[in-house]
Structure formats: structure tokens, C-alpha cells
Amino acid sequence: MSIFSVAEAKNNLSKLIDLALKGEQVTITRHGAPVVELRPARPATRAISQADLDWLEANAIRPARPISEDAGALVSRMRDEEWER
């Protein structure tokens, strides 16, 4: 386990990242108290495949009825109906 102060970490960040990537526990302290631990970011569990995309397309939730107007037209119609009241 490696322990570095904030000032040391600031001056040696690249080195500390390399240590963490090699599996060494790197702790950064402030006024002697541990505040941060460096460790490698977790990689994605797996890549998204074409089969995943096909499944999403096949199982997508579709509107019960087709959309007859775009959002701008809907807002305009709602606004105009409100003004008529």
C-alpha cells in the first residue's frame, strides 16, 4: 500500500495512476488522514452486440396509437384551445 499527501500526489499523479493500474493500493491523505484511494476504473462487463440491439428493437414499447402531430403542433393546439376558453 502506498500513501501520499495531496501535494505529493499532485506532483506525481501520472506515477500514482500507473501504480494503481498495476494493482497497488494508492491512498492520498490530507493532513495525515486518508481522503482518496486510487484504483482502476471498472471496464464494461461486455460489449453491446448486434443481437442486443436487435432484441431492444423487437421489444421496444410502441405507442398504442400512431402519433398524429409533432410536439410543436400539439403545444400550439393546446395553447390555442386554452385561449378559446
C-alpha positions as CSV (number, residue, x, y, z in Angstrom):
1,M,0.0,0.0,0.0
2,S,1.4,3.4,-1.0
3,I,0.4,6.6,0.9
4,F,0.9,10.1,-0.5
5,S,0.0,13.5,0.7
6,V,-2.1,15.7,-1.6
7,A,1.0,17.7,-2.5
8,E,2.9,14.6,-3.4
9,A,0.0,13.2,-5.4
10,K,-0.2,16.5,-7.3
11,N,3.4,16.3,-8.3
12,N,3.4,12.5,-9.1
13,L,-0.1,11.9,-10.4
14,S,1.0,10.0,-13.5
15,K,3.2,7.7,-11.4
16,L,0.3,7.1,-9.0
17,I,-2.1,6.2,-11.8
18,D,0.5,3.7,-13.1
19,L,0.8,2.2,-9.6
20,A,-3.0,1.8,-9.3
21,L,-3.2,0.3,-12.8
22,K,-0.6,-2.3,-11.7
23,G,-2.9,-3.3,-8.8
24,E,-1.2,-1.4,-6.0
25,Q,-3.4,0.3,-3.4
26,V,-2.7,4.1,-3.6
27,T,-4.1,6.3,-0.8
28,I,-3.9,10.1,-0.8
29,T,-4.0,11.8,2.6
30,R,-4.9,15.4,3.7
31,H,-3.4,16.5,7.0
32,G,-2.4,12.8,7.6
33,A,-5.9,11.5,7.2
34,P,-6.8,9.2,4.2
35,V,-9.2,11.0,1.9
36,V,-9.0,9.3,-1.5
37,E,-8.0,5.8,-2.8
38,L,-6.9,5.4,-6.4
39,R,-8.0,2.3,-8.3
40,P,-8.6,1.4,-11.9
41,A,-12.0,2.1,-13.3
42,R,-14.1,-0.9,-13.9
43,P,-14.4,-1.9,-17.6
44,A,-17.8,-2.5,-19.1
45,T,-18.9,-6.0,-18.4
46,R,-19.2,-6.8,-22.1
47,A,-19.6,-5.0,-25.4
48,I,-23.1,-4.4,-26.8
49,S,-23.7,-6.8,-29.6
50,Q,-25.9,-6.6,-32.6
51,A,-28.1,-9.3,-31.0
52,D,-28.6,-6.9,-28.1
53,L,-29.7,-4.1,-30.4
54,D,-32.0,-6.5,-32.3
55,W,-33.6,-7.5,-29.0
56,L,-34.2,-3.9,-28.0
57,E,-35.8,-3.1,-31.3
58,A,-38.0,-6.2,-31.1
59,N,-39.1,-5.4,-27.6
60,A,-39.4,-1.6,-27.8
61,I,-42.6,-0.2,-26.3
62,R,-44.6,1.4,-29.0
63,P,-47.4,4.0,-28.7
64,A,-50.8,2.5,-28.6
65,R,-51.9,4.7,-31.5
66,P,-49.8,6.4,-34.1
67,I,-48.6,9.9,-33.4
68,S,-50.7,12.3,-35.5
69,E,-48.8,15.5,-34.8
70,D,-45.4,16.6,-33.7
71,A,-44.7,18.2,-30.3
72,G,-44.7,21.7,-31.6
73,A,-48.1,21.3,-33.3
74,L,-49.5,19.7,-30.1
75,V,-48.3,22.6,-27.9
76,S,-49.7,25.2,-30.3
77,R,-53.1,23.4,-30.4
78,M,-53.2,23.2,-26.6
79,R,-52.3,26.8,-26.3
80,D,-55.0,27.9,-28.9
81,E,-57.6,25.7,-27.1
82,E,-56.7,27.4,-23.8
83,W,-57.1,30.9,-25.3
84,E,-60.6,30.0,-26.7
85,R,-61.9,29.2,-23.2
